[in-house]
Amino acid sequence: MPYFEILCGVAVLLLPLYYYLKSVYRFWENRGVSGPQPIFCIKSTIKLLLAKLSSAQFSKDIYDTYKDEPMIGLYISKSPILILKDPELIKTVLIRDFSSFTDRGLNVHERTEPMSLNLLMLDPVRWRPLRSKLSPMFTSGKLKEMFGLILECADHFEQYLNKIVAKGGPIDCREITAKFTTDVIGSCAFGLDMSVFEDEDSEFRRIGRQIFGVDLENVIRLKLRLHVPKIYDLLGFIAPDRRFAPFFTKVVADTMKYRKENNIVRPDFINMMMELRDHPQKLGDLKLTDTLITAQAFVFFSAGFETSSTTMSNTLYELALNQEIQDKLRKEIVEHLAKHNGKLEYEHIRDMEYLDKVFKETLRKYPPGAIIPRRTVTEYTFQDTKVTIPKQSIVWIPVYAIHRDSDIYPNPDVFDPERFNEEAIEARHPMNYLPFGDGPRNCIGARFAIYQTKIGLITILRNHKVDVCEKTMDSYQLDAATFLLAPKGGIHLNLSKIQN
């Protein structure tokens, strides 16, 4: 009899839980949206948390399974997520009805991670006035002013390349390209000499490695931030960020103080932030605190060097595997420079059509952001459907999966720059290529990233050849522990001087 009573007690406790979970996991079924069973989502969530599965591969697996569906409903833990496949629905979210999807869906953790108060992650209320004031920093006119600074960094880079080629042996492409982009960001954003080429232990390069390093603390913080944000908030009381916030706070404060005391004005990011601090009325009700200023410098530095350096190294990897493409690209670079007496001008970058095709094809295969997230700021019903999602719903646009869709890009694993000739581009829906996102909340630094990356590639390829070596990975495997798309184990290639 006691056993029966115990069983009854257990049943009484479990039944409410059963019906609660059943109601939770019928969210998409009730809306007529197809998707994987909750048990699959639970298993996948565990793999994501344990860094056994990358978000890029996770989204692609689901995308490919539901090939003919315009949208897919799934669950991360108990949270419903809507994946959009139809390009018109994607355009609606990013552009047409942007006002309903102004939130990126990335949580700000002010106490645990002060640097999360950046433009990428800010809520719509604080994002809008800040974006409008920072946008002038990234216009073509401003970029043209900084072009000379980028070329100076390219000269430093070429001297460094000559030194490492003379030493011989395989090179870590991600490391050497990160040195270049760190040097560029240091000059164009902070007006500082990062000393990355002369000093192997450069403080800024060390910090850069730590930001995107696959160490235990980074992996734990990333997974908690993405999957259990409320728990991550609590870490602010016991384990706040003590690595990046103090470093960047000091750098920004010291730089601003020195410039003010010495009346130094430069056409860079720090100067713009100083102007906003001195004229806070330009931001309306948004209070420009020291932490907010530092957070913008942090994201400019981290995103600015990592995404471009990864794209450069991915390009070099593909060129090493496809020598005929590399030869064709080098021929364009050499002929163009010869035409202009070896000088590289701002306007010349746009004239290199094959370079542009190679660059775009690299971002097609390896978009740094595998998923574009959005969060609704109001209840929303998708036009021509009966699907209504409540406020605070998360929507994913699976960029990596779209870029690898064989119906859009035949033989998607083949590196083919001709996918981006004019005829091919016109035949595709514009929402089927989204390396920088689209709409009002696209990547603010896209133009800067394009020029920085192309100049870096020109610097390498004009006088050097890249080849595979014994350390080159047999196949490109995604690192499941990183926030941005990256290869597991790095990219190692041979670099040799071309005898002209």
C-alpha positions in Angstrom: 0.0 0.0 0.0 2.8 2.6 0.8 4.3 1.9 -2.7 1.0 2.6 -4.3 0.7 5.9 -2.4 4.2 6.9 -3.5 3.4 6.1 -7.1 0.3 8.2 -6.9 2.3 11.1 -5.3 4.9 10.9 -8.1 2.1 10.9 -10.7 0.5 13.9 -9.1 3.8 15.8 -9.4 4.7 14.7 -12.9 1.3 15.1 -14.6 1.3 18.9 -14.4 4.9 18.9 -15.7 3.9 16.6 -18.6 0.9 18.8 -19.6 3.1 21.9 -19.3 5.8 20.5 -21.6 3.2 19.2 -24.0 1.6 22.6 -24.3 5.0 24.2 -24.7 6.1 21.8 -27.4 2.9 22.3 -29.4 3.7 25.9 -30.1 4.5 25.4 -33.8 2.0 22.6 -34.3 -0.8 24.9 -33.2 0.4 27.4 -35.8 0.7 24.9 -38.6 4.4 25.2 -38.9 6.4 22.1 -39.7 9.6 21.3 -37.9 11.7 18.6 -36.0 10.3 16.8 -33.0 11.1 18.3 -29.6 13.2 15.3 -28.7 15.5 16.1 -31.7 15.7 19.7 -30.6 16.6 18.7 -27.0 19.4 16.5 -28.2 20.7 19.1 -30.6 20.6 21.8 -27.8 22.7 19.6 -25.6 25.2 19.2 -28.5 25.3 22.9 -29.0 25.8 23.5 -25.3 28.7 21.0 -25.2 30.3 22.5 -28.3 29.8 19.2 -30.2 27.8 20.8 -33.0 28.2 24.3 -34.6 25.2 26.5 -35.0 26.0 26.7 -38.8 25.8 22.9 -39.2 22.8 22.7 -36.9 20.8 25.2 -38.9 21.9 23.6 -42.2 20.8 20.1 -41.1 17.3 21.3 -40.3 17.2 23.5 -43.5 18.1 20.5 -45.7 15.6 18.2 -43.9 12.7 20.6 -44.6 13.7 21.4 -48.1 10.3 22.5 -49.4 9.0 24.4 -46.3 9.1 28.3 -46.4 9.6 28.3 -42.6 10.5 25.8 -40.0 9.6 25.8 -36.3 12.0 24.3 -33.7 12.9 24.6 -30.1 16.1 25.6 -28.3 15.5 24.2 -24.8 11.8 25.3 -24.4 12.1 28.4 -26.5 10.4 28.3 -29.9 12.6 29.5 -32.8 11.4 30.2 -36.3 13.7 29.6 -39.2 12.9 31.4 -42.4 13.8 30.0 -45.8 11.6 31.8 -48.3 13.5 34.9 -49.6 10.4 37.1 -49.6 9.8 36.3 -45.9 13.4 37.1 -45.2 13.0 40.4 -47.1 10.0 41.2 -45.0 11.9 40.7 -41.7 15.0 42.5 -42.7 13.6 45.3 -44.8 9.8 45.6 -45.5 8.6 45.2 -41.9 11.9 46.0 -40.1 10.0 48.1 -37.5 8.6 44.8 -36.1 12.0 43.2 -36.1 14.4 45.9 -34.9 15.8 43.8 -32.1 18.7 41.5 -33.0 17.8 39.0 -30.3 21.2 39.2 -28.7 21.0 39.9 -25.0 22.9 42.7 -23.2 24.5 41.6 -19.9 25.6 44.9 -18.4 26.9 43.5 -15.1 28.4 40.3 -16.3 29.8 41.6 -19.6 30.0 45.4 -19.8 31.3 45.2 -23.4 28.0 43.7 -24.5 26.6 47.3 -24.5 27.8 47.6 -28.1 26.0 48.5 -31.3 25.7 44.8 -32.4 23.8 43.7 -29.3 22.0 46.8 -28.1 18.2 46.9 -27.7 16.4 49.0 -30.4 15.8 52.0 -28.1 19.5 52.6 -27.5 20.6 51.2 -30.9 18.7 53.6 -33.1 20.2 57.0 -32.0 23.7 55.5 -31.7 23.6 53.9 -35.1 22.5 57.2 -36.7 25.5 59.0 -35.2 28.1 56.3 -35.9 27.0 55.8 -39.5 29.0 58.8 -40.9 32.1 57.1 -39.7 31.6 54.4 -42.3 30.7 56.4 -45.4 32.7 56.1 -48.6 34.0 59.6 -48.0 35.3 58.8 -44.5 36.8 55.5 -45.8 38.6 57.5 -48.6 40.1 59.7 -45.9 41.4 56.5 -44.1 42.6 54.8 -47.3 46.2 56.2 -46.8 46.3 54.8 -43.3 45.3 51.3 -44.6 48.0 51.5 -47.3 50.6 52.3 -44.6 49.5 49.2 -42.7 49.8 47.2 -46.0 53.4 48.4 -46.4 54.2 47.1 -42.8 52.4 43.9 -43.7 54.5 43.3 -46.9 57.7 43.8 -45.0 56.5 41.3 -42.4 55.6 38.8 -45.1 59.1 39.0 -46.6 60.6 38.2 -43.2 58.4 35.1 -42.6 58.9 33.8 -46.2 62.6 34.1 -45.7 62.3 31.8 -42.6 60.5 29.1 -44.7 58.0 26.5 -43.5 54.2 26.5 -43.2 52.5 29.7 -42.0 49.4 30.1 -39.9 47.2 32.1 -42.2 44.7 33.2 -39.6 47.5 34.6 -37.4 49.3 36.6 -40.1 46.1 38.0 -41.5 44.9 38.9 -38.0 48.2 40.8 -37.5 47.4 42.9 -40.6 43.8 43.6 -39.6 44.7 44.4 -36.0 47.3 46.9 -37.3 44.6 48.5 -39.6 42.0 48.8 -36.8 44.6 50.2 -34.4 45.5 52.9 -36.9 42.0 53.7 -38.3 40.0 53.3 -35.1 42.4 54.2 -32.2 45.2 56.1 -33.9 47.6 53.8 -32.1 50.6 51.7 -33.2 49.7 48.2 -32.2 53.3 46.9 -32.8 51.9 43.6 -34.1 54.6 43.0 -36.7 57.6 43.8 -34.6 56.4 42.4 -31.3 55.2 38.8 -31.3 53.8 39.4 -27.8 51.9 42.6 -28.8 49.3 43.4 -26.1 46.6 44.1 -28.6 47.2 40.8 -30.6 47.2 38.9 -27.3 43.9 40.4 -26.3 42.6 39.7 -29.8 43.5 36.0 -29.5 41.8 35.9 -26.1 38.5 37.4 -27.4 38.1 34.7 -30.0 40.2 32.0 -28.4 38.6 28.5 -27.9 39.5 28.3 -24.2 37.3 26.9 -21.4 36.1 30.3 -20.1 35.2 31.6 -23.5 33.3 28.4 -24.5 31.4 28.4 -21.2 30.5 32.1 -21.4 29.4 31.8 -25.0 27.1 28.8 -24.4 25.6 30.4 -21.2 25.1 33.7 -23.0 23.3 32.1 -26.0 21.3 29.4 -24.3 20.7 30.4 -20.6 21.0 34.2 -20.6 19.2 34.6 -17.2 21.8 32.4 -15.5 24.6 34.3 -17.3 23.2 37.5 -15.9 23.7 36.1 -12.4 27.4 35.6 -13.1 27.8 39.4 -12.8 27.7 39.0 -9.1 30.4 36.4 -8.9 32.4 36.2 -12.2 32.2 39.5 -14.2 34.4 40.0 -17.2 37.9 40.9 -15.8 39.8 40.4 -19.0 38.4 42.7 -21.7 36.4 45.5 -20.0 39.3 46.8 -17.8 41.8 46.7 -20.8 39.6 48.5 -23.3 38.3 51.0 -20.6 41.9 52.0 -19.9 42.9 52.2 -23.6 40.0 54.4 -24.6 40.2 56.7 -21.5 44.0 57.2 -21.9 43.7 57.8 -25.7 40.9 60.4 -25.2 42.8 62.1 -22.4 46.0 62.3 -24.4 44.2 63.7 -27.5 42.4 66.3 -25.5 45.5 67.5 -23.6 47.5 67.7 -26.9 44.7 69.0 -29.1 45.0 66.0 -31.5 42.3 65.5 -34.1 42.3 62.5 -36.4 39.6 61.2 -38.9 38.9 58.0 -36.8 36.5 56.3 -34.5 37.9 57.7 -31.2 37.6 61.2 -32.5 33.9 60.7 -33.3 33.2 59.2 -29.9 34.9 62.3 -28.3 32.7 64.6 -30.3 29.6 62.7 -29.2 30.7 62.8 -25.6 31.2 66.6 -25.8 27.8 67.1 -27.4 25.5 64.6 -25.7 22.4 66.4 -27.0 23.0 64.8 -30.4 22.0 61.4 -28.9 18.7 62.6 -27.4 17.7 60.6 -24.3 20.6 58.1 -24.7 23.2 58.7 -22.0 26.7 58.2 -23.4 28.5 56.7 -20.5 32.2 55.7 -20.4 31.1 52.1 -20.5 28.9 52.7 -23.6 31.8 54.5 -25.4 34.2 51.7 -24.5 31.8 49.0 -25.7 31.6 50.6 -29.1 35.4 50.7 -29.3 35.5 47.0 -28.3 33.2 45.8 -30.9 34.9 47.9 -33.6 38.2 46.3 -32.7 37.0 42.7 -32.2 34.6 42.4 -35.1 36.8 44.6 -37.3 39.9 42.4 -37.1 38.4 39.0 -36.7 35.8 38.8 -39.6 38.2 40.3 -42.1 41.2 38.2 -41.1 39.1 35.0 -41.2 37.8 36.0 -44.7 41.3 36.6 -45.9 42.6 33.3 -44.6 39.6 31.4 -46.1 40.3 33.1 -49.4 44.0 32.0 -49.3 42.9 28.5 -48.4 40.6 28.3 -51.5 43.3 29.8 -53.7 45.8 27.3 -52.6 43.4 24.5 -53.6 42.5 26.2 -56.9 45.8 27.4 -58.4 44.2 28.4 -61.7 41.9 30.9 -59.9 44.9 32.2 -57.9 46.9 32.7 -61.1 44.0 34.5 -62.8 43.5 36.8 -59.7 47.2 37.6 -59.5 47.3 38.4 -63.2 44.5 41.0 -62.6 46.3 42.5 -59.6 49.7 42.7 -61.4 48.2 44.2 -64.6 46.2 46.7 -62.7 49.2 47.9 -60.6 51.3 48.1 -63.7 48.7 50.2 -65.4 48.9 52.7 -62.5 52.7 52.7 -62.0 52.5 50.4 -59.0 50.3 52.7 -57.0 47.0 51.7 -55.4 44.3 54.3 -55.2 40.9 54.2 -53.5 39.0 54.1 -56.8 41.2 51.2 -58.2 39.8 48.7 -55.7 36.4 48.7 -57.4 38.0 48.2 -60.8 39.3 44.8 -59.9 36.3 42.8 -61.0 37.8 39.3 -60.5 39.0 40.2 -57.0 35.5 41.2 -56.2 34.1 37.8 -57.5 36.7 35.9 -55.5 35.9 37.9 -52.3 32.2 37.4 -52.7 32.5 33.7 -53.4 34.6 33.3 -50.2 31.8 35.0 -48.2 29.3 32.7 -49.9 31.1 29.6 -48.7 32.2 31.0 -45.4 29.9 33.7 -44.1 31.3 34.8 -40.7 27.8 35.1 -39.2 26.1 31.7 -39.9 22.8 32.9 -38.7 21.1 36.3 -38.6 18.9 36.5 -35.5 16.0 38.9 -35.0 13.5 39.3 -32.2 10.0 40.7 -32.6 9.1 43.9 -30.8 5.4 43.3 -31.3 3.0 40.5 -32.2 3.4 39.8 -35.9 1.5 37.9 -38.6 3.3 36.9 -41.8 1.6 38.2 -44.9 -0.2 35.5 -47.0 0.1 33.0 -44.1 -1.9 32.2 -41.0 1.3 32.2 -38.9 1.2 34.7 -36.0 4.1 34.9 -33.5 3.9 36.8 -30.2 6.1 39.6 -29.1 9.7 38.6 -28.1 9.7 35.7 -30.6 13.1 34.7 -32.1 13.5 34.4 -35.8 16.6 32.9 -37.5 17.8 33.6 -41.0 20.1 30.7 -41.8 22.8 32.4 -44.0 25.2 29.5 -44.0 22.5 27.0 -45.1 21.2 29.4 -47.8 24.7 29.9 -49.2 25.1 26.1 -49.3 21.7 25.4 -50.9 22.3 23.4 -54.2 19.1 24.8 -55.6 20.5 28.3 -55.3 24.2 27.6 -55.8 24.7 24.4 -57.9 27.6 22.3 -56.5 27.9 24.5 -53.5 31.1 23.0 -52.2 32.9 24.0 -55.3 34.7 27.4 -55.2 33.5 29.2 -58.3 33.9 33.0 -58.5 31.8 33.1 -61.6 28.8 32.7 -59.5 29.1 36.4 -59.1 29.2 37.6 -62.7 26.4 40.1 -63.5 24.1 37.5 -65.2 24.3 35.1 -62.2 23.7 37.8 -59.7 20.6 39.1 -61.5 19.2 35.5 -61.7 19.2 35.1 -57.9 17.0 36.7 -55.3 19.0 39.3 -53.4 18.1 37.7 -50.1 19.9 34.5 -51.1 23.3 36.3 -50.4 23.6 37.9 -47.0 27.2 37.9 -45.7 26.6 41.4 -44.2 22.9 41.0 -43.5 20.6 43.6 -45.1 18.2 46.4 -44.2 18.7 49.1 -41.5 20.4 46.8 -39.1 23.0 45.4 -41.5 26.7 45.4 -40.8 27.7 49.0 -40.3 31.3 48.3 -41.1 30.7 46.3 -44.3 32.4 48.9 -46.6 35.4 49.2 -44.3 35.7 45.3 -44.1 35.6 45.0 -47.9 38.4 47.4 -48.5 40.5 46.2 -45.6 40.2 42.6 -46.8 40.9 43.3 -50.5 43.9 45.4 -49.8 45.3 42.7 -47.6 44.8 40.1 -50.3 46.4 42.4 -52.9 49.4 42.8 -50.6 49.9 39.1 -50.2 49.2 37.9 -53.8 51.0 40.6 -55.8 54.4 39.1 -54.9 53.6 35.8 -53.3 52.1 32.4 -54.1 50.1 30.2 -51.6 50.2 26.4 -51.7 48.9 23.6 -49.6 51.4 21.9 -47.3 51.6 18.9 -44.9 49.8 20.9 -42.2 46.9 22.0 -44.4 43.6 20.4 -43.3 42.3 17.6 -45.5 38.8 19.1 -45.3 37.3 22.2 -43.8 35.7 21.4 -40.5 33.7 23.9 -38.6 34.8 24.7 -35.0 31.7 24.2 -32.8 33.1 26.2 -30.0 33.3 29.6 -31.7 30.7 32.4 -32.1 31.8 33.3 -35.6 32.2 30.7 -38.3 35.8 29.4 -38.2 37.8 26.3 -39.2 38.8 23.8 -36.5 42.6 23.6 -36.2 43.4 26.7 -38.2 44.6 27.2 -41.8 48.2 26.4 -42.6 49.7 27.0 -46.0 53.1 27.5 -47.7 53.9 31.0 -48.8 56.6 31.6 -51.4 58.0 34.7 -53.1 57.4 35.0 -56.8 60.4 35.8 -58.9 59.4 38.6 -61.2 
